[in-house]
Amino acid sequence: RMADTQSDLLVIRPLGAGQEVGRSCIMLEFKGKKIMLDVGIHPGMHGVDALPFTDLVDANEIDILLVSHFHLDHCGALPWFLEKTTFKGRVFMTHATKAIYRWLLSDYIKVSNISTVDMLYTEKDLENSMDKIETVNFHQEMEVNGIKFWCYHAGHVLGAAMFMLEIAGVKILYTGDFSRQEDRHLMAAEIPPIKPDILITEATYGTQIHEKREVREARFTSTVHDIVNRGGRCLIPVFALGRAQELLLILDEYWAQHPDLHDIPIYYASSLAKKCMPVYQTYINAMNDKIRKQIAISNPFHFKHISYLRGIDQFDDIGPSVVMASPGMMQSGLSRQLFESWCTEKRNGVIIAGYCVEGTLAKHLMSEPDEISTSAGGKLARKCSIDYISFSAHSDYEQTSTFIRILKPPHIVLVHGEQNEMSRLKAALIREYEDTKDSNIVIHNPRNTEAVELHFKGEKTVKVVGTLASVKPKNEANVSGILVKKGFNYTLVAPPDLAAYTDLAPCTITQRQTVAFGPPLSVLKYFMKELAGDLEAVMWRGKPAVRVFKAVTIVKDDNHLILEWTGNHVNDMYADAVLGVILQIESNPETFEKTANEAKPTYFPDEDAYPERLIVLLQEIFGEEHVDMSEDGLAIVVSTDESTANVDIATSEVTSGDDSLLRIVSSAVARLQSALTPAPVPQSRWRYKNKR
C-alpha cells in the first residue's frame, strides 16, 4: 500500500436542483476529475433563465456527463451544452433514454411558446448532439480517464438510471429520479449490492407518503367516470412520455371493464407519444415481469379504447370525452389550449396526475384559484373541478428511508426538492437515525452553487500479479517489480510479465560511449583487472573485446575505446568506475604503462587521507546521507533503503549481504586503491621536484 499524495477533497456542487425542483445539474470534483450529473432546464422559466448555473464551471474541463433519464428537467439543456459551450468530454445515457430524448426535445422545440431569440437551441443543434451521445447498458461497467461508472434500473420512467461512480476507491451513487414501487409497466428501482460512500438522492416529496397504488388507481378512474357522467370533458395534463403510458394502461383496462363508457372517446393528444411507442415495444425487457409476460400474448401498448390526436384541429369537441395532453405543467401547448377552452364550464374537470413545479400553471391550479391568466395575457374564470391524484413515480419518505437504511451511506446529499420539503426530509432522517448506535450518517441539503466539501483520506492498494504473486511473501518482506499506474489502479509486475498484464512492453536501453585512448590494450586490461577482478574475453562486432563486471564491454579501435552496456542503475555505476580509470590512464599514459609493467603491490602512502578520500568517493556514488563512519571509527558504512555494506579501513575488506551492493562498493575501493598507488617517477622529474 502507498500513502495518498493527492488531494483528499471531494466537492459536490448543485448547479441546479439545489433546494428546487427543475434544471437538475450536479457537479462532482475529486482527484482532478470532473463529472456532471444531468443538465436539465427549469419548467417554470424560459430562455437562459431556465438553464443551470453552468457558468461557474469550465465546460472544457469536464471529463464525463451522465444523463439519468429523458425528462426535460434532467436533459433539456443537453443540446445547448453540447453545441453552445466548450464541452469536449463524453456523454452517456441508456439506450432507451437516447431513443426518447431525440423525439421529446424535438417536441419541446416545436411547442415552446417563446421567441426565436430566447430559444436555447434549434432542431439542427439537437440533431448534432445525437452524434455525441454514447449509450450504456444497465450494469455495464465503463471507465473513462480513471473514472469508473455503471448504472442500475431507477424505475420512474423507461430507461431511467441510477449511476454509481468510483474514483480512487470512493463510491458515489446518484439516484436521479427513482421509485421503489413497481407499477403497471415499470420495475421498481434496484438496490445496489455495493454500499456507496456518498448518496446523492432526490427529495422531491420530502416526508410525504404516497397512497397505495390500488387506492390511487381507484380514485383516478372514479374521478374520470364522475366527470364524463355529468357530461363534462376530462383533461389530464401529462408529460408526453413516462406517466402517460401508465395512465393509458389504467384507462384502457377500465373502459374495457365498463361497456357503458364505450361511446365516450379517450384521446391521447400527442403525436410524439405515437412516435415513441415503438421504443416502448423495443425495450420491453426494461419493464417489469407482468408486461414481459403479457407481450408474449398481446401487445399491452396497442390500446383498444384510446385514439391518438395530433392536434386541436383534428379534435371534434361535441360531447363528453377524456383527453390526455402534454405538457404536464400546462405552460404551453395543447394542454394549455384545452384548459383555456374548458375551464369556464362547471361540468368539466382537470386531473393533475404528476408532480408540479413552482411557477407553473399546474401548480397554481392546485390552490383552486377563482381566476386564471391566459397565455395571451387575458383573464378567465375558473369553474371546472380540479383534482390532484399523484401518479408521479418519485420516491416518497418510506421508500427513501428504507433505501437509506439498506445502503447505510456515511454521507447523504439531498437534491431535487423544494426548500421546505427538503428541510423536512432532512430533519426526519436525522431524527430517524439519531438513536441508531451503528449509524453515523451526515445529511447535506445544499442550495444552488453551494459546495459540499468532503474529505476522503485513504491508502492506495497495489495489486501484485504474475510471477510475483506466485509465491506468497513473508511478513515484512520486500517485493520488487515495476509499478504500473492506470487511472487510480496500481499494479506491481515483474518485467517479463509486463506485456501479459499491462498495455506496456519491456525494452532495454543500450548505452555506448567513445573515449580517446593511446596506450596498448594490455595496460587497460591490467588496470581493469585491478578494478574488477577477472575479465571476460568476448567478441564485439567481429573485434576482440573484454567485459568488465560482466556488464561493461570494452573494445579498442585505433586510438580510442568504445564502452557499451545495458542501461540500469547498477550497470551505470560500473560504467562510471571503468570510465574513471580509463580517463586517469589517458591523462598520464607513460606513468600508468610503466606501473602496469612493473606491477608493484598496492600500498597507501598516506593512511590518514585514505578513509577520508574513500568516504568522498562513496558519497559521490551513493549520496552523502547514505555513507558515514562507524561509531568505533574502524569501518565505513554504506546504507541503502534495503541493504548495508561495511568497509574495513585497515584491510579494505568489504562485507555485505547484498551481492550487488558488495560488487559496487568493492569496485569503488579497488578504484581508489588504484588511484592512490604511487607510480615510479622518472629520475628527471624526481630531480626537478627535489630542486624545487
C-alpha positions as CSV (number, residue, x, y, z in Angstrom):
1,R,0.0,0.0,0.0
2,M,1.1,3.5,-0.7
3,A,0.1,6.8,1.1
4,D,-2.2,9.0,-0.9
5,T,-0.2,12.1,-2.1
6,Q,-3.1,13.8,-4.0
7,S,-5.8,16.0,-2.6
8,D,-8.4,14.2,-0.5
9,L,-11.1,16.8,-1.0
10,L,-14.3,15.8,-2.8
11,V,-16.6,18.6,-3.9
12,I,-20.3,18.2,-4.7
13,R,-21.9,21.4,-6.1
14,P,-25.5,21.6,-7.4
15,L,-25.7,24.0,-10.4
16,G,-29.4,23.2,-10.5
17,A,-31.9,21.2,-8.3
18,G,-30.3,22.7,-5.2
19,Q,-33.4,23.3,-2.9
20,E,-35.5,23.4,-6.0
21,V,-37.2,21.0,-8.5
22,G,-36.0,21.6,-12.0
23,R,-32.8,22.1,-14.1
24,S,-31.0,19.2,-12.4
25,C,-27.3,19.6,-12.7
26,I,-24.8,18.3,-10.2
27,M,-21.0,18.7,-10.4
28,L,-18.5,16.3,-8.8
29,E,-14.8,17.1,-8.4
30,F,-12.3,14.6,-7.0
31,K,-8.7,13.7,-7.7
32,G,-8.6,16.1,-10.6
33,K,-11.6,14.5,-12.2
34,K,-14.8,16.4,-13.0
35,I,-18.2,14.8,-13.6
36,M,-21.5,16.5,-14.5
37,L,-24.7,14.6,-13.5
38,D,-27.7,15.7,-15.7
39,V,-28.1,19.0,-17.4
40,G,-31.8,20.0,-17.4
41,I,-34.0,23.1,-17.7
42,H,-36.4,24.7,-15.3
43,P,-40.0,24.1,-16.5
44,G,-41.2,27.3,-14.9
45,M,-38.6,29.6,-16.7
46,H,-37.7,30.5,-20.2
47,G,-34.5,31.1,-22.2
48,V,-31.2,31.3,-20.4
49,D,-33.1,31.8,-17.1
50,A,-34.1,28.1,-17.3
51,L,-30.5,26.9,-17.5
52,P,-28.4,25.6,-14.6
53,F,-25.6,27.8,-13.3
54,T,-23.1,26.3,-15.7
55,D,-21.1,29.5,-16.0
56,L,-19.5,28.5,-12.6
57,V,-17.5,25.7,-14.3
58,D,-15.2,25.4,-17.2
59,A,-17.0,23.1,-19.6
60,N,-13.8,22.0,-21.3
61,E,-12.5,20.6,-18.1
62,I,-15.4,18.2,-17.5
63,D,-14.5,14.6,-18.2
64,I,-17.9,13.0,-18.5
65,L,-21.6,13.9,-18.4
66,L,-24.1,11.3,-17.2
67,V,-27.8,11.8,-18.0
68,S,-30.2,9.8,-15.8
69,H,-33.4,9.9,-17.9
70,F,-35.3,11.7,-20.6
71,H,-37.4,14.3,-18.7
72,L,-36.7,17.9,-19.6
73,D,-35.7,18.9,-16.1
74,H,-32.8,16.4,-16.4
75,C,-31.8,16.5,-20.1
76,G,-33.5,19.6,-21.6
77,A,-30.3,21.7,-21.7
78,L,-28.1,19.0,-23.2
79,P,-28.2,20.2,-26.9
80,W,-27.3,23.7,-25.7
81,F,-24.5,22.4,-23.5
82,L,-23.0,20.2,-26.2
83,E,-23.3,22.7,-29.1
84,K,-23.0,26.1,-27.4
85,T,-20.3,25.6,-24.8
86,T,-16.6,24.4,-24.9
87,F,-17.5,21.0,-23.5
88,K,-15.3,18.3,-25.1
89,G,-15.9,15.4,-22.7
90,R,-18.0,12.3,-23.2
91,V,-21.8,11.9,-22.7
92,F,-23.5,8.7,-21.6
93,M,-27.2,7.6,-21.2
94,T,-29.1,4.4,-21.6
95,H,-30.3,3.2,-25.0
96,A,-34.0,3.9,-24.2
97,T,-33.2,7.4,-22.9
98,K,-31.3,8.3,-26.0
99,A,-34.1,7.0,-28.3
100,I,-36.8,9.0,-26.5
101,Y,-34.6,12.1,-25.9
102,R,-34.5,12.7,-29.6
103,W,-38.3,12.9,-30.0
104,L,-39.0,14.6,-26.7
105,L,-36.7,17.5,-27.2
106,S,-37.9,17.9,-30.8
107,D,-41.4,18.3,-29.5
108,Y,-40.2,20.7,-26.8
109,I,-38.7,22.9,-29.6
110,K,-42.0,22.9,-31.5
111,V,-44.4,23.6,-28.6
112,S,-42.3,26.2,-26.7
113,N,-44.2,29.4,-26.8
114,I,-41.2,31.7,-26.8
115,S,-39.5,33.9,-29.3
116,T,-36.7,32.6,-31.6
117,V,-34.2,34.9,-29.8
118,D,-35.0,33.1,-26.4
119,M,-34.7,29.6,-27.9
120,L,-31.7,27.8,-26.4
121,Y,-31.1,25.6,-29.4
122,T,-32.5,24.6,-32.7
123,E,-33.5,21.3,-34.4
124,K,-30.1,21.3,-36.0
125,D,-28.4,21.6,-32.6
126,L,-30.5,18.6,-31.4
127,E,-29.5,16.5,-34.4
128,N,-25.8,17.3,-33.9
129,S,-26.0,16.4,-30.2
130,M,-27.2,12.9,-31.1
131,D,-23.8,12.0,-32.6
132,K,-22.0,13.0,-29.4
133,I,-24.1,10.8,-27.1
134,E,-22.9,7.3,-26.2
135,T,-25.1,4.6,-24.8
136,V,-24.5,2.3,-21.9
137,N,-26.3,-0.9,-20.8
138,F,-27.6,-1.4,-17.3
139,H,-24.8,-2.9,-15.0
140,Q,-22.2,-2.4,-17.8
141,E,-19.0,-1.1,-16.1
142,M,-17.3,1.7,-18.0
143,E,-14.1,3.5,-17.3
144,V,-13.1,7.0,-18.7
145,N,-9.9,8.8,-17.6
146,G,-9.8,6.7,-14.4
147,I,-13.5,7.3,-13.6
148,K,-15.4,4.0,-13.3
149,F,-19.2,4.0,-13.5
150,W,-22.2,1.7,-14.1
151,C,-25.9,2.1,-13.8
152,Y,-28.9,0.4,-12.2
153,H,-32.6,0.5,-13.0
154,A,-34.3,3.5,-11.3
155,G,-38.0,2.9,-12.1
156,H,-39.5,6.3,-12.7
157,V,-39.7,6.1,-16.5
158,L,-38.5,3.8,-19.2
159,G,-34.6,3.9,-19.4
160,A,-34.2,5.8,-16.1
161,A,-30.9,5.0,-14.5
162,M,-29.1,5.4,-11.1
163,F,-25.4,5.9,-11.7
164,M,-22.7,4.5,-9.4
165,L,-19.4,6.2,-9.8
166,E,-16.0,5.1,-8.4
167,I,-13.0,7.5,-8.3
168,A,-9.8,6.4,-6.4
169,G,-11.9,3.8,-4.4
170,V,-14.6,6.3,-3.3
171,K,-18.1,5.3,-4.5
172,I,-20.9,7.9,-5.2
173,L,-24.4,6.8,-6.0
174,Y,-26.6,9.3,-7.9
175,T,-30.2,8.2,-8.0
176,G,-31.6,10.9,-10.3
177,D,-35.4,10.5,-10.1
178,F,-36.3,7.0,-8.8
179,S,-39.2,4.9,-7.5
180,R,-39.0,1.8,-5.4
181,Q,-42.7,1.0,-6.2
182,E,-43.4,-1.3,-9.1
183,D,-46.3,0.0,-11.3
184,R,-48.2,-1.5,-14.2
185,H,-45.3,-1.4,-16.6
186,L,-42.0,-0.4,-14.8
187,M,-40.0,-2.4,-12.4
188,A,-39.0,-0.9,-9.0
189,A,-35.7,0.8,-8.6
190,E,-32.9,-1.7,-7.8
191,I,-31.0,-1.6,-4.6
192,P,-27.3,-1.7,-5.5
193,P,-25.3,-4.6,-3.9
194,I,-22.4,-2.2,-3.3
195,K,-22.7,0.4,-0.5
196,P,-21.7,3.9,-1.6
197,D,-19.6,6.3,0.4
198,I,-21.9,9.2,-0.8
199,L,-25.6,9.0,-1.8
200,I,-26.9,11.9,-3.9
201,T,-30.7,11.4,-3.9
202,E,-33.9,13.2,-4.7
203,A,-36.0,14.9,-2.1
204,T,-39.0,15.7,-4.3
205,Y,-41.8,14.5,-2.0
206,G,-40.0,15.2,1.3
207,T,-41.8,13.5,4.1
208,Q,-44.9,12.8,2.1
209,I,-46.1,9.2,1.8
210,H,-47.8,8.0,-1.4
211,E,-51.2,6.3,-1.2
212,K,-51.4,2.6,-2.1
213,R,-51.4,2.0,-5.9
214,E,-54.7,0.3,-5.9
215,V,-56.4,3.1,-3.9
216,R,-54.8,5.7,-6.2
217,E,-56.0,3.9,-9.3
218,A,-59.5,3.5,-8.0
219,R,-59.7,7.2,-7.1
220,F,-58.4,8.2,-10.5
221,T,-60.9,6.0,-12.5
222,S,-63.8,7.1,-10.3
223,T,-63.0,10.8,-10.8
224,V,-62.7,10.3,-14.5
225,H,-66.0,8.4,-14.5
226,D,-67.8,11.1,-12.5
227,I,-66.6,13.9,-14.9
228,V,-67.8,12.2,-18.1
229,N,-71.0,11.0,-16.4
230,R,-72.0,14.6,-15.7
231,G,-71.4,15.4,-19.4
232,G,-68.1,17.0,-18.9
233,R,-64.7,17.0,-20.6
234,C,-61.9,15.5,-18.5
235,L,-58.5,17.0,-19.2
236,I,-55.4,15.1,-17.9
237,P,-52.3,17.1,-18.5
238,V,-49.3,14.8,-18.7
239,F,-45.8,14.7,-20.0
240,A,-45.8,13.0,-23.4
241,L,-43.9,10.1,-22.1
242,G,-43.5,8.5,-18.7
243,R,-46.6,8.6,-16.5
244,A,-48.7,8.9,-19.7
245,Q,-48.1,5.2,-20.5
246,E,-49.1,4.2,-17.0
247,L,-52.4,6.2,-17.2
248,L,-53.2,4.8,-20.7
249,L,-52.9,1.2,-19.4
250,I,-55.2,2.1,-16.5
251,L,-57.9,3.8,-18.6
252,D,-57.8,1.2,-21.4
253,E,-58.4,-1.6,-18.8
254,Y,-61.2,0.4,-17.0
255,W,-63.0,1.2,-20.3
256,A,-62.8,-2.5,-21.2
257,Q,-64.5,-3.4,-17.9
258,H,-67.3,-0.7,-18.3
259,P,-69.3,-1.1,-21.6
260,D,-71.4,1.9,-20.7
261,L,-68.3,4.1,-21.3
262,H,-67.5,2.7,-24.8
263,D,-69.3,5.6,-26.5
264,I,-67.2,8.2,-24.7
265,P,-63.9,8.7,-26.5
266,I,-60.4,8.8,-24.9
267,Y,-57.8,10.8,-26.8
268,Y,-54.1,10.8,-26.3
269,A,-53.2,14.2,-27.8
270,S,-49.5,13.7,-28.6
271,S,-48.0,12.8,-32.0
272,L,-44.8,12.4,-30.0
273,A,-46.2,9.5,-28.0
274,K,-47.2,7.7,-31.1
275,K,-43.7,8.1,-32.5
276,C,-42.2,6.8,-29.3
277,M,-44.5,3.9,-28.7
278,P,-42.2,1.6,-30.8
279,V,-39.4,2.5,-28.3
280,Y,-41.6,1.1,-25.5
281,Q,-42.2,-2.1,-27.5
282,T,-38.4,-2.3,-28.4
283,Y,-37.2,-2.0,-24.8
284,I,-39.8,-4.3,-23.3
285,N,-37.1,-6.1,-21.3
286,A,-36.5,-2.9,-19.3
287,M,-40.1,-3.2,-17.9
288,N,-41.5,-5.5,-15.2
289,D,-42.3,-9.2,-15.4
290,K,-46.1,-8.6,-15.9
291,I,-45.5,-6.6,-19.1
292,R,-42.9,-9.1,-20.4
293,K,-45.3,-12.0,-19.9
294,Q,-48.2,-10.1,-21.4
295,I,-46.3,-9.1,-24.5
296,A,-45.9,-12.8,-25.4
297,I,-49.7,-13.0,-25.7
298,S,-50.7,-9.5,-27.0
299,N,-49.0,-6.1,-27.0
300,P,-50.3,-4.2,-24.0
301,F,-49.4,-0.9,-25.7
302,H,-51.9,-1.5,-28.5
303,F,-54.9,0.3,-26.9
304,K,-58.4,-0.7,-27.9
305,H,-60.3,2.3,-26.4
306,I,-57.8,5.1,-27.0
307,S,-57.3,7.2,-30.1
308,Y,-54.3,9.4,-30.9
309,L,-54.9,13.1,-31.5
310,R,-52.2,15.0,-33.4
311,G,-53.6,18.5,-32.6
312,I,-56.6,20.6,-31.7
313,D,-57.6,21.0,-35.4
314,Q,-58.4,17.3,-35.5
315,F,-60.4,17.3,-32.3
316,D,-64.2,17.2,-32.7
317,D,-65.3,18.7,-29.4
318,I,-69.0,17.7,-29.3
319,G,-69.6,16.0,-26.0
320,P,-68.1,14.2,-23.0
321,S,-64.5,13.0,-23.6
322,V,-61.2,12.2,-21.9
323,V,-58.1,13.9,-23.2
324,M,-54.6,13.3,-22.1
325,A,-52.5,16.2,-23.4
326,S,-49.0,17.5,-22.9
327,P,-47.2,19.3,-21.4
328,G,-47.8,18.1,-17.9
329,M,-47.3,21.5,-16.2
330,M,-49.6,23.3,-18.8
331,Q,-47.1,26.1,-19.6
332,S,-47.9,26.0,-23.3
333,G,-49.0,23.5,-25.9
334,L,-52.3,21.6,-26.3
335,S,-52.9,21.0,-22.6
336,R,-52.9,24.8,-22.1
337,Q,-55.2,25.4,-25.1
338,L,-57.8,22.8,-24.0
339,F,-57.7,24.1,-20.4
340,E,-58.4,27.7,-21.5
341,S,-61.3,26.3,-23.7
342,W,-62.9,24.2,-20.9
343,C,-62.1,25.9,-17.6
344,T,-65.2,28.2,-17.6
345,E,-67.7,25.2,-17.5
346,K,-68.5,23.7,-14.2
347,R,-69.2,20.2,-15.6
348,N,-65.6,19.9,-16.9
349,G,-62.7,18.7,-14.8
350,V,-58.9,18.7,-14.7
351,I,-57.0,15.8,-13.1
352,I,-53.4,16.7,-12.2
353,A,-51.6,13.4,-12.2
354,G,-48.0,14.3,-11.6
355,Y,-45.6,16.5,-9.7
356,C,-45.9,20.2,-10.4
357,V,-43.0,22.7,-10.2
358,E,-43.4,26.1,-8.6
359,G,-44.2,28.8,-11.1
360,T,-46.2,26.7,-13.5
361,L,-50.0,26.8,-14.2
362,A,-50.5,23.3,-13.0
363,K,-49.0,24.2,-9.6
364,H,-51.2,27.3,-9.4
365,L,-54.3,25.3,-10.2
366,M,-53.7,23.0,-7.2
367,S,-54.7,26.0,-5.0
368,E,-58.0,26.1,-6.9
369,P,-58.0,29.8,-7.9
370,D,-61.2,31.5,-9.0
371,E,-59.5,33.2,-11.9
372,I,-56.5,32.3,-14.2
373,S,-54.4,34.2,-16.6
374,T,-54.4,33.1,-20.2
375,S,-51.3,32.6,-22.4
376,A,-52.5,35.7,-24.3
377,G,-52.5,37.8,-21.2
378,G,-56.2,37.9,-20.5
379,K,-58.3,36.6,-17.6
380,L,-60.7,33.6,-17.4
381,A,-63.0,32.5,-14.6
382,R,-62.1,29.0,-13.3
383,K,-65.3,26.9,-12.7
384,C,-64.1,23.4,-13.7
385,S,-63.2,21.0,-11.0
386,I,-59.5,20.4,-10.0
387,D,-58.4,17.1,-8.6
388,Y,-54.8,16.1,-7.7
389,I,-54.1,12.4,-7.9
390,S,-50.4,11.9,-8.0
391,F,-49.0,9.1,-10.2
392,S,-45.6,10.7,-10.0
393,A,-43.0,7.9,-9.9
394,H,-40.8,9.6,-7.4
395,S,-39.6,8.2,-4.1
396,D,-41.7,9.1,-1.1
397,Y,-40.5,9.2,2.5
398,E,-41.0,5.5,3.2
399,Q,-39.1,4.5,0.0
400,T,-36.3,6.9,0.6
401,S,-35.9,5.9,4.3
402,T,-35.8,2.2,3.5
403,F,-33.4,2.8,0.7
404,I,-31.0,4.6,3.0
405,R,-31.4,2.1,5.8
406,I,-30.3,-0.7,3.5
407,L,-27.3,1.2,1.9
408,K,-26.2,3.0,5.1
409,P,-24.1,5.6,3.2
410,P,-22.0,7.8,5.6
411,H,-22.9,10.9,3.6
412,I,-26.2,11.9,2.0
413,V,-26.7,14.9,-0.3
414,L,-30.3,15.9,-0.9
415,V,-31.2,17.4,-4.3
416,H,-34.3,17.9,-6.5
417,G,-36.7,19.1,-3.8
418,E,-38.3,22.4,-2.8
419,Q,-36.6,24.0,0.1
420,N,-39.4,23.3,2.7
421,E,-39.8,19.7,1.6
422,M,-36.1,19.1,1.6
423,S,-35.7,20.6,5.1
424,R,-38.5,18.4,6.4
425,L,-36.9,15.3,4.9
426,K,-33.5,16.2,6.3
427,A,-35.0,16.7,9.8
428,A,-37.0,13.5,9.6
429,L,-34.0,11.4,8.6
430,I,-31.8,12.9,11.3
431,R,-34.5,12.0,13.9
432,E,-34.8,8.5,12.5
433,Y,-31.1,7.8,12.8
434,E,-30.0,9.8,15.8
435,D,-30.7,6.9,18.2
436,T,-29.1,4.3,16.0
437,K,-25.7,3.3,17.5
438,D,-24.1,1.9,14.4
439,S,-25.2,4.8,12.2
440,N,-23.1,7.8,11.6
441,I,-24.9,9.4,8.7
442,V,-24.3,13.1,7.8
443,I,-27.0,14.7,5.7
444,H,-26.4,17.8,3.4
445,N,-29.0,19.9,1.6
446,P,-27.0,22.5,-0.4
447,R,-28.5,25.4,-2.2
448,N,-27.7,26.0,-5.9
449,T,-24.0,26.7,-6.4
450,E,-23.2,25.9,-2.7
451,A,-20.4,23.3,-2.4
452,V,-20.5,20.3,-0.1
453,E,-16.8,19.5,0.7
454,L,-16.0,16.1,2.0
455,H,-12.5,14.6,2.8
456,F,-11.6,11.0,2.0
457,K,-8.2,10.1,3.3
458,G,-7.0,6.6,2.4
459,E,-4.3,4.4,1.2
460,K,-3.7,3.2,-2.3
461,T,-3.6,-0.6,-2.7
462,V,-1.1,-2.1,-5.1
463,K,-2.2,-5.4,-6.8
464,V,0.7,-7.9,-7.3
465,V,0.2,-10.1,-10.3
466,G,2.1,-12.6,-12.4
467,T,5.2,-14.4,-11.2
468,L,5.5,-12.0,-8.3
469,A,2.2,-13.3,-7.0
470,S,3.1,-17.0,-7.4
471,V,4.9,-17.1,-4.1
472,K,3.3,-15.7,-1.0
473,P,5.6,-13.1,0.5
474,K,6.7,-13.4,4.1
475,N,5.8,-10.7,6.6
476,E,8.0,-7.6,6.2
477,A,9.5,-9.0,3.0
478,N,10.2,-6.6,0.2
479,V,8.5,-7.2,-3.2
480,S,10.4,-5.7,-6.1
481,G,9.0,-5.1,-9.6
482,I,7.6,-2.5,-12.0
483,L,4.8,-0.3,-10.6
484,V,2.2,0.5,-13.2
485,K,-0.5,3.2,-12.7
486,K,-3.6,3.2,-14.8
487,G,-6.2,5.7,-13.7
488,F,-6.4,5.1,-9.9
489,N,-5.3,1.5,-10.0
490,Y,-1.8,0.3,-9.2
491,T,-0.2,-3.0,-10.3
492,L,3.1,-4.4,-9.4
493,V,4.5,-6.8,-12.1
494,A,7.8,-8.4,-12.9
495,P,9.5,-7.1,-16.1
496,P,9.0,-10.3,-18.0
497,D,5.2,-10.2,-17.2
498,L,4.8,-6.6,-18.3
499,A,3.2,-7.4,-21.7
500,A,0.9,-10.0,-20.4
501,Y,-0.7,-7.9,-17.6
502,T,-0.5,-4.4,-19.0
503,D,-0.6,-2.4,-22.2
504,L,3.1,-1.8,-21.9
505,A,6.1,-3.8,-23.3
506,P,9.6,-4.1,-21.7
507,C,12.5,-2.5,-23.5
508,T,16.2,-2.1,-22.9
509,I,18.5,0.9,-23.4
510,T,21.9,0.1,-24.7
511,Q,24.4,2.9,-23.8
512,R,27.6,3.5,-25.8
513,Q,30.5,5.9,-25.1
514,T,33.6,6.5,-27.1
515,V,36.8,8.0,-25.5
516,A,40.3,8.7,-26.7
517,F,42.9,6.1,-25.5
518,G,46.5,5.8,-26.7
519,P,48.1,3.1,-24.5
520,P,48.1,-0.6,-25.6
521,L,45.2,-2.9,-24.6
522,S,47.5,-4.7,-22.2
523,V,47.7,-1.7,-20.0
524,L,43.9,-1.3,-20.0
525,K,43.5,-5.0,-19.1
526,Y,45.9,-4.7,-16.2
527,F,44.0,-1.8,-14.6
528,M,40.6,-3.3,-15.4
529,K,41.7,-6.4,-13.6
530,E,42.8,-4.4,-10.6
531,L,39.4,-2.7,-10.7
532,A,37.0,-5.6,-11.2
533,G,38.9,-8.8,-10.8
534,D,38.5,-11.4,-13.5
535,L,37.9,-10.1,-17.0
536,E,35.8,-11.9,-19.7
537,A,37.1,-12.1,-23.2
538,V,34.3,-11.5,-25.8
539,M,33.8,-10.6,-29.4
540,W,32.1,-7.3,-30.3
541,R,31.1,-6.9,-33.9
542,G,33.9,-9.1,-35.0
543,K,36.5,-7.5,-32.9
544,P,38.1,-8.8,-29.7
545,A,36.9,-7.1,-26.5
546,V,36.8,-7.5,-22.8
547,R,33.8,-7.4,-20.5
548,V,34.2,-5.8,-17.0
549,F,31.9,-6.6,-14.1
550,K,30.1,-8.9,-16.6
551,A,28.3,-5.8,-17.7
552,V,30.6,-3.3,-19.5
553,T,32.1,-4.3,-22.8
554,I,35.3,-2.5,-23.9
555,V,36.8,-2.7,-27.3
556,K,39.9,-0.9,-28.6
557,D,39.5,0.6,-32.1
558,D,42.6,2.5,-33.3
559,N,43.3,5.3,-30.9
560,H,40.0,5.2,-28.9
561,L,37.9,2.9,-26.8
562,I,34.3,2.0,-27.2
563,L,32.3,1.2,-24.0
564,E,28.9,-0.4,-24.3
565,W,26.5,-1.6,-21.6
566,T,22.8,-2.1,-20.9
567,G,21.5,0.8,-19.0
568,N,20.3,0.4,-15.5
569,H,21.3,1.9,-12.1
570,V,23.9,-0.9,-11.3
571,N,25.5,-1.0,-14.8
572,D,25.6,2.8,-14.9
573,M,27.7,2.7,-11.7
574,Y,30.0,0.1,-13.2
575,A,30.4,2.2,-16.3
576,D,31.3,5.3,-14.3
577,A,34.0,3.4,-12.4
578,V,35.5,2.0,-15.7
579,L,35.4,5.3,-17.4
580,G,37.1,7.0,-14.4
581,V,40.0,4.6,-14.6
582,I,40.3,5.0,-18.4
583,L,40.4,8.8,-18.1
584,Q,43.1,8.6,-15.4
585,I,45.3,6.3,-17.6
586,E,44.8,8.6,-20.6
587,S,45.8,11.6,-18.6
588,N,49.3,10.1,-17.9
589,P,49.8,7.2,-20.2
590,E,53.6,6.7,-19.7
591,T,53.3,6.5,-15.9
592,F,50.4,4.1,-15.9
593,E,52.0,2.0,-18.6
594,K,55.2,1.7,-16.5
595,T,53.1,0.9,-13.4
596,A,51.3,-1.9,-15.3
597,N,54.6,-3.3,-16.5
598,E,56.2,-3.2,-13.1
599,A,53.0,-4.4,-11.4
600,K,54.1,-3.4,-7.9
601,P,51.8,-4.2,-5.0
602,T,49.4,-1.6,-3.8
603,Y,50.1,0.4,-0.6
604,F,48.8,3.6,0.8
605,P,51.4,6.3,1.4
606,D,49.0,8.5,3.3
607,E,47.0,6.3,5.5
608,D,45.2,9.2,7.2
609,A,43.9,10.5,3.9
610,Y,42.6,7.1,2.7
611,P,39.4,6.9,4.8
612,E,38.5,10.5,4.1
613,R,39.0,10.0,0.3
614,L,37.1,6.8,0.3
615,I,34.2,8.4,2.1
616,V,34.1,11.2,-0.5
617,L,34.2,8.7,-3.4
618,L,31.4,6.6,-1.9
619,Q,29.3,9.7,-1.2
620,E,29.6,10.7,-4.8
621,I,28.2,7.3,-5.8
622,F,25.5,6.8,-3.1
623,G,24.9,10.3,-1.8
624,E,26.1,11.9,1.4
625,E,23.2,10.7,3.5
626,H,24.0,7.1,2.8
627,V,27.7,7.0,3.7
628,D,29.1,7.5,7.2
629,M,31.9,6.4,9.5
630,S,31.0,3.6,12.0
631,E,30.8,4.5,15.7
632,D,34.1,2.9,16.5
633,G,35.8,4.6,13.6
634,L,37.1,1.3,12.2
635,A,34.8,1.0,9.2
636,I,32.9,3.0,6.7
637,V,29.2,2.1,6.5
638,V,27.2,2.4,3.2
639,S,23.5,2.0,3.7
640,T,20.7,1.9,1.1
641,D,17.0,1.5,1.5
642,E,17.3,-2.3,1.5
643,S,21.0,-3.2,2.3
644,T,24.2,-2.2,4.1
645,A,27.9,-2.7,3.3
646,N,30.9,-2.2,5.6
647,V,34.4,-1.3,4.5
648,D,37.2,-2.2,7.0
649,I,39.6,0.7,6.9
650,A,42.6,-1.3,7.9
651,T,42.2,-4.1,5.4
652,S,39.9,-2.5,2.8
653,E,37.8,-5.7,3.0
654,V,34.1,-5.2,2.0
655,T,31.3,-7.2,3.6
656,S,27.6,-7.1,2.7
657,G,24.6,-9.4,2.5
658,D,23.7,-7.9,-0.9
659,D,25.8,-9.2,-3.7
660,S,25.1,-6.3,-6.0
661,L,26.0,-3.7,-3.3
662,L,29.1,-5.7,-2.4
663,R,30.3,-5.6,-6.0
664,I,29.7,-1.8,-6.4
665,V,31.5,-0.9,-3.1
666,S,34.3,-3.3,-3.8
667,S,34.9,-1.8,-7.2
668,A,34.9,1.7,-5.7
669,V,37.5,0.6,-3.1
670,A,39.7,-1.0,-5.8
671,R,39.3,2.1,-8.0
672,L,40.6,4.3,-5.1
673,Q,43.4,1.9,-4.4
674,S,44.5,2.1,-8.0
675,A,44.3,5.8,-8.0
676,L,46.4,6.1,-4.8
677,T,49.1,3.6,-5.9
678,P,52.4,5.5,-6.3
679,A,53.8,5.2,-9.7
680,P,57.6,5.1,-10.3
681,V,58.7,8.7,-11.1
682,P,61.3,9.2,-13.8
683,Q,64.6,10.4,-12.4
684,S,64.4,13.7,-14.3
685,R,61.1,14.6,-12.6
686,W,62.5,13.5,-9.3
687,R,65.4,15.8,-9.6
688,Y,63.2,18.7,-10.6
689,K,60.9,18.0,-7.6
690,N,64.0,18.0,-5.2
691,K,65.3,21.2,-6.7
692,R,62.1,22.9,-6.0
